[in-house]
Amino acid sequence: MRVPMTEYLVIDLESERWVCRVCAHDLGSAHDNYKPGTLVYDRDPREIHQPIIDPERYEYTFSPDPTYCRILEYYCPGCGTQIEVEYLPPGHPPTVDLLIDVPALRAQWEERGVDAEEVHNYGPGDDAQQQTAALRAIGHVR
């Protein structure tokens, strides 16, 4: 059974692994952080939040200072779906935003006796899965 945890992440309870909901790429043990299994793009915050006032004339431009802030974007290595984004101080390790008690999760869903993906049908639909299949067919996605 696969249990949706976020819009783009599920936990496969048989294998106890994090899995991309779009392409089923394995992202690592569900007992650990999924982020080491992703591709990470370390963004300059000025790319996202451009200065409101002229940086040539003013020290403070209402844009985050890259010496104090960085933006980490996490992507599925299989299909390129963006899974998470976080703002961190430079040098700070990625946060652990989900730490799941997998045996307790399994027990809860076995007790409920329903398919978790049918009950929680938010997130990418057939269109996302069809698009990934088309990209895989032409060799753009593993």
C-alpha positions as CSV (number, residue, x, y, z in Angstrom):
1,M,0.0,0.0,0.0
2,R,1.2,3.5,-0.8
3,V,0.2,6.3,1.5
4,P,0.2,9.9,0.3
5,M,2.2,12.2,2.6
6,T,2.4,15.4,0.5
7,E,1.2,16.4,-2.9
8,Y,4.2,14.7,-4.6
9,L,5.4,12.2,-2.0
10,V,4.1,8.8,-0.9
11,I,5.4,6.2,1.4
12,D,5.3,2.6,0.0
13,L,4.5,0.6,3.1
14,E,5.7,-2.7,1.6
15,S,9.2,-1.4,0.8
16,E,9.2,1.3,3.5
17,R,10.5,3.8,0.9
18,W,9.8,7.4,0.0
19,V,8.4,7.4,-3.6
20,C,7.6,10.2,-6.1
21,R,3.9,10.3,-6.7
22,V,4.3,11.3,-10.3
23,C,6.9,8.8,-11.6
24,A,7.4,6.3,-8.7
25,H,11.1,7.1,-8.4
26,D,12.6,5.7,-5.2
27,L,13.8,8.6,-2.9
28,G,15.2,6.6,0.0
29,S,14.2,5.0,3.2
30,A,10.9,6.2,4.8
31,H,12.7,6.0,8.1
32,D,15.0,8.8,7.1
33,N,14.7,12.2,5.4
34,Y,13.7,12.0,1.7
35,K,15.8,15.1,0.7
36,P,19.1,13.3,0.2
37,G,17.3,11.3,-2.5
38,T,16.4,14.4,-4.5
39,L,18.2,16.8,-6.8
40,V,18.9,20.1,-5.0
41,Y,19.1,23.5,-6.7
42,D,20.7,26.1,-4.3
43,R,19.2,29.4,-5.6
44,D,20.4,32.9,-5.1
45,P,17.4,34.5,-3.3
46,R,17.8,37.7,-5.5
47,E,16.7,35.6,-8.5
48,I,13.4,34.9,-6.9
49,H,12.9,38.1,-4.9
50,Q,14.3,40.8,-7.2
51,P,15.3,44.1,-5.6
52,I,12.5,46.6,-5.4
53,I,14.8,49.6,-5.3
54,D,18.1,50.3,-7.1
55,P,20.9,48.1,-5.6
56,E,23.5,50.4,-7.0
57,R,22.2,53.3,-4.8
58,Y,20.9,51.5,-1.7
59,E,22.3,48.8,0.5
60,Y,18.9,47.4,1.5
61,T,16.7,46.7,-1.5
62,F,13.9,44.6,0.0
63,S,15.5,41.6,-1.6
64,P,17.0,38.8,0.6
65,D,20.7,39.1,1.2
66,P,22.4,35.9,-0.1
67,T,24.9,36.1,2.8
68,Y,22.0,35.5,5.2
69,C,19.5,33.5,3.1
70,R,19.5,30.8,0.5
71,I,16.6,29.0,-1.2
72,L,16.9,25.3,-1.7
73,E,14.6,23.7,-4.3
74,Y,14.2,19.9,-4.2
75,Y,13.4,18.0,-7.4
76,C,12.6,14.3,-8.1
77,P,15.6,12.9,-10.1
78,G,13.2,10.7,-12.1
79,C,10.8,13.2,-13.5
80,G,12.0,16.7,-12.4
81,T,8.9,17.4,-10.3
82,Q,9.6,20.1,-7.7
83,I,8.9,18.4,-4.3
84,E,9.8,21.0,-1.8
85,V,11.4,24.5,-1.3
86,E,12.9,25.9,1.8
87,Y,14.6,29.1,2.9
88,L,17.7,28.5,5.1
89,P,20.7,30.5,6.3
90,P,23.9,29.6,4.3
91,G,25.7,26.6,5.6
92,H,22.5,25.2,7.4
93,P,21.8,21.6,6.5
94,P,18.5,20.7,4.9
95,T,15.7,20.5,7.4
96,V,13.9,17.3,8.3
97,D,10.4,18.3,7.7
98,L,8.8,14.8,7.8
99,L,9.8,12.1,10.2
100,I,7.3,9.2,10.1
101,D,6.7,6.3,12.4
102,V,6.3,3.8,9.6
103,P,5.0,0.9,11.7
104,A,2.3,3.1,13.3
105,L,1.3,4.4,9.9
106,R,1.0,0.9,8.6
107,A,-1.1,-0.2,11.6
108,Q,-3.4,2.8,11.1
109,W,-4.1,2.1,7.5
110,E,-4.5,-1.7,8.1
111,E,-7.1,-0.9,10.8
112,R,-9.0,1.5,8.4
113,G,-9.1,-1.3,5.8
114,V,-9.2,1.2,2.8
115,D,-6.7,2.1,0.1
116,A,-5.0,5.3,1.2
117,E,-4.5,6.6,-2.4
118,E,-8.2,6.3,-3.1
119,V,-9.2,8.1,0.1
120,H,-6.6,10.9,-0.3
121,N,-6.8,11.7,-4.0
122,Y,-5.2,15.2,-3.9
123,G,-2.0,15.8,-5.8
124,P,-1.0,14.9,-9.3
125,G,-3.7,13.3,-11.3
126,D,-3.7,11.1,-14.4
127,D,-2.5,14.1,-16.5
128,A,0.8,14.3,-14.6
129,Q,1.3,10.5,-14.8
130,Q,0.4,10.5,-18.5
131,Q,2.9,13.4,-19.2
132,T,5.7,11.5,-17.3
133,A,4.9,8.4,-19.4
134,A,5.2,10.4,-22.6
135,L,8.5,11.9,-21.5
136,R,9.8,8.5,-20.5
137,A,8.8,7.1,-24.0
138,I,10.9,9.7,-25.7
139,G,13.9,9.2,-23.4
140,H,13.6,12.5,-21.4
141,V,12.8,10.7,-18.1
142,R,14.1,7.5,-16.6
